[in-house]
Amino acid sequence: MVEAIRGLNKEFIVAHLRARIEELNTILKNIESDDLFDYTYLQEGLKKVEVNLRRIRKNV
């Protein structure tokens, strides 16, 4: 089903997706800038993004 996203729901989704983009960009920059990077940091960062994306999906 195709449906328009309006009002506060749209603002909620946009704000949270932008925050996830920023987190992913930070992770990406760290990977690209270092020859050696902290794999635990990578896993934790990706897990945090995943959990937040699931929250967004449940609230839509």
Sequence and secondary structure as in RCSB ss.txt:
>XXXX:A:sequence
MVEAIRGLNKEFIVAHLRARIEELNTILKNIESDDLFDYTYLQEGLKKVEVNLRRIRKNV
>XXXX:A:secstr
      HHHHHHHHHHHHHHHHHHHHHHHHHHH SS  HHHHHHHHHHHHHHHHHHHHH 
